[in-house]
Amino acid sequence: MTLACDLDGVLANLHTVILQDVSLLVGRAVTLNAITEFNWWTQHFDEDVGRKILDRYIHAWDYYDPDAIEPYERDLATITFELRECFDDLDIVTAHPESCRDRIQKWLCRWDVNYDRLFLVGNTDKATLDYYDYIDDNPLLAESLKRDPTKELYLYDQPWNRMVRPRRGLTRIRHLREILL
């Protein structure tokens, strides 16, 4: 079986880099732990600023140097190798546009991430893709997957998904290695 693994918020700590930029944009510090909703910019800023923040997220791999983006976990090479062994295949599935592919691949290579395929799916709902097992930080995906009891989500713990409660088909994890236990 193939495991679909999200990039931002699971493997790559892109949020810290974006939040530094957002802090400059809005003139005050915006920290990771202050984000308690997935689409947080729609709640806290006017439409113009919100649109700029959303654009930063969508095109982040075009805006930011991949070398400046740290991983959430230091031993990604080992963990992703073990996940591939456990699930047969590991696909990186991210909502970024195709224009970001080269920089994402550079980042994956830099951190020796073991994976089989990279899919940039844009606005496609990941729940509609042909996977049964997911690692993601998106609480909206948790809601979409709730409708299909054959699918399993390992929800990577982040401040913006803490309102999601574990249930059948959803396991909260704080580290990727927990999936292997």
C-alpha positions, 0 to 999 in steps of 0.5 A: 500500500502507498502512503501519501505524505504531505510536505509543508507542516509535516516534513518541511517547516516552511511555516517558520520562514513564511511567518518571518515574512508575514511579521514584516508585512503586518508590522508585528510578530506572528508565531507558529503557536499563535496559529490556531486555525488552518486558514488563519489569515482569513480571520485576523487580517483584511482581505488584501493582507490575507490575499498576500499571505495566501499567495506566500503559502501557495508559491512559497517554494518559488519565493523562498530559498529551499536551503533556508527551510528546515525539516520538522524532524532531523532524521528524515532520511531514516524515517522516510526509508522506514516508512517506505519499507512499512507501506511499500511506497511513499509519495509526497503529495502537496498542494503546491503548483507545478512551478514549485517542483524543482525547488521542492525536489532540491529540498527533498534531495538536500534532506535525503528524503526517501520517496517514490513519487512527488505529486503537486496537486494544486487545489485538488482535495487529497481525500479524492486521490487514490490513497488509503493512508495519509500523513498530513497536518490539514484539519480540513483533510481530516474532515473530508476523510471522515466520510470514507471509513477505508481511509486512515489519516495520521494527523501530524500535530500542529497548533492549527489542528488541535481542535480535531479529536482522534476517532476511528480512521484518525490518529494524531502523531507528534513524530513520524516515527510513531506510525511505525510503532 
